């Protein structure tokens, strides 16, 4: 970790404000493919996610620098829909820290499944994740 960057604290959070989430999405680059201009939709996304792990700087205002957001059944799988790290915290181990914190929270009986954007495939491989060749989806229309 860079000496100029305060320590990062990872925690499961049960509530996150849409505007704070929006800032990390935009700063991470994921804002280009997320509905960041629709704050009510972002809040609905957060409200209906049952698994959110955050990375916050250990500073007085506790700025959010990373989020892993998804849905878990608590016994078999957790589907990670967003893994976003602010540009200022990228390449400092924050993405790996979020995944590690999520795995600790979920336990060894729950698989972590990440839907990666093409630009992050290299990170996912370096994080030790195994690519799944058989994955299917229906694309959103909005």
N, C-alpha and C positions, 0 to 999 in steps of 0.2 A: 504494500500500500504506500502511496506517496506520502512523504512526511508532511506536506502542506495540506493534505486532506484529513479531516478529523476521522476518528474511528467510525465504522459503519455498524449499526445495530440492526439485526434481523428479527422480525417478530411477525406472528400471525395477528392480523387485525380483522375485526369483525365488521368494521364500518370504515369507509373511506369516502371522502368528498370527491365529487366528480371533477371539480376544478383542479384539485391537486393531482388526480389521476391524469387528467387532460394534459397538464404541464409536462409530466413525465413521458406520456405518449408522444407529444410533439417534439420534445427535446431528444428523445431516443431515436427518432426517425419513423417510428410506427404510426405517427400521426398522419402520414401520407396514405395509409390504408385503413384507418379507423375513423369513425364518425365524430371527430374531435370538434366539429362545429355544431353538434347537436348535444348540448349538455344534458338535457333530460334523458336522452337515449343512453348517454354514458352513465348517468346515475342509475338507470334501470339495469344496465349491464352489471354494475357493481352490486346493486341491491339483490340481484338474482344469482350472484356468484357466492358459493358457500366456502370458498377457500381462497384467501388472499394473504400472501406473505409480502412484507414490505422491507425495504432497505432504507434506513434513515441515517443521516449523519448525526453523530453524537455531538451536537451543537445546541446552543440555547433555543433556536427556533425549530430544531429537529426536521430539517428539510428532507423531503422524500427524494431519493435518487434512484429507486428501483422498485418494481412491482412484479410479482408472479401471481397471476389471477386465473382461477379456474373453478371447476366443479368436481367434487369428489363424492363417492358413495360411502366413503369411510371404511370400506372393507375389501375392495378389489382394485379400483382405479381412480386416479385423479387426472382429469383432462385439463391441461394448462392451455388456456386460450391466449394469454398475453404474458410475455416475459420481456419487460421493458426496462432499460437502464439508461439514465440520463447520459448524454455525451461526456459530461465532466467526470463521470464515474466509470465510463467504459474502459476496458483493458486494465482494470484494477482488481478484478476478481469478484465484482459485485454480482454478475449474472450467475457465476458458479456458487457464490454465497447464497443467493436466493434459492437455487435448486437444492443445495445441501440443507438449507433450513426447511424447505418444503418436505424433503425426504425424512428429516428428523421428526417433523410434526406428524406426518402420515404414518410412519412406521414401516417396517420391512414387509408387511403383508399387502401393501398397496402399491401398485405400479404407477409411475408418473409418466404420462403420455403428453408430449409436447407437439403442438402443431407449429412447425417452424416456417418462417418466411424464408424464401430462397437465399436472401443475403445472410442469414444466420445459420445456415446448414453447417458451415465450418465450426462455428461455436458449439453447436449441439454435438457434433462428433468429438471435438476436443473435451467436452464435458463428460464424455464416456457414454453417451446415449447411443442406442442401437437403432439404425434406421429401419422402418417398417415398410416393406415394398407394397403391401396390400392395404391401402387406405383409400376410402371413398368418401365423397361428399356431394351434397347438392349445394350449388353456389347461391348465395344471397342475391336477391333481386334489388335490394335497396341498401 
